[in-house]
Amino acid sequence: MFFWLSLTTSVFIIILLFYTVKYIITLFHSEPPAAFEPNQLIIKFNENVCEHRAAEIHRKNKCEILEKNNRLGFHLVSTTKNVKKLIDIYNKLDEVEYVEPNYIFKASYVPNDSFYPFQYGPQKVQAPSAWDVTRSNSGIKIAIVDTGVQLNHPDLTSKLLPGYNFVDGNTNPSDGNGHGTHVAGIAAAATNNVSGIAGMAPLASILPLRALDNTGNGILNNIANAIIYAADQGAQVINLSLGGSQGSVTLENAINYAWGKGSVILAAAGNEGTNTLTYPAYYENAIAVASTDSNDQRSSFSNYGTWVEVAALVLTFYRPILAVTMRI
């Protein structure tokens, strides 16, 4: 009897210690909370909820509508109340399909890396052989949803379509960061012009869409709006060299909308060097792209996992006007 009592007590103590240690580890090593705009929410009501009822709910909760997205049906609202408490309130309403913070996403790059003196990418993927077959054409639109594009860049200016600036709400998608210009150059920089680099699809057109600010950060509604805009403009390819660790219903709906319109969406797997899921790359209708080096090995900084679908070479694009070298 004493033996079984001792055994039971020992097992209980082991279990207690296990969960105590687990709690301590969780407490000190928990994932950092996702960043979001502190005074904004994205809310979508059910289809049978009329505008009058939606406005009534917003007024009751002291929320002001900043934007209505007719394509996806969500409202962007501002509030002076606690965002997390408001999410709980809206989630309990039968009229609401979903509510979420206006998350912040970041450009996927590691700045200030070493400059590669030669552009080895096209040779590595045997691009010259492909260029003998096709170099794309101006009817192919590649949407760059990013920090914008340098509009007077000599390798890009001849192929830029009229774009949009979702950060400032105007038609000037100029790049104040450099990341979007870098990405656009890799995709479709002009070739055979004795300057700059050779783009992978040198005859394709570029649709510059500024959804990230000059720090490389962007809020969810601007990114979603840029994706929708790109799809409505007939972009066959939408590049999203950006991401975050937090999934979003609004972002996935935007991805699905573009996919339904016939766009192929490419999204960065992330540059944290872990197997952490990155959004929007993880979504079913986005192609998650990781990074490899000149030896066809995973780049040390690249995220990885079974959810990654393709890997691409790190390419260096030197931009003399902004004097920035980055890797996506």
Summary of the structure (lengths in Angstrom):
residues: 328
radius of gyration: 23.5
end to end distance: 66.4
largest distance: 90.0
contacts: 1055
relative contact order: 0.13
helix: 29%
strand: 24%
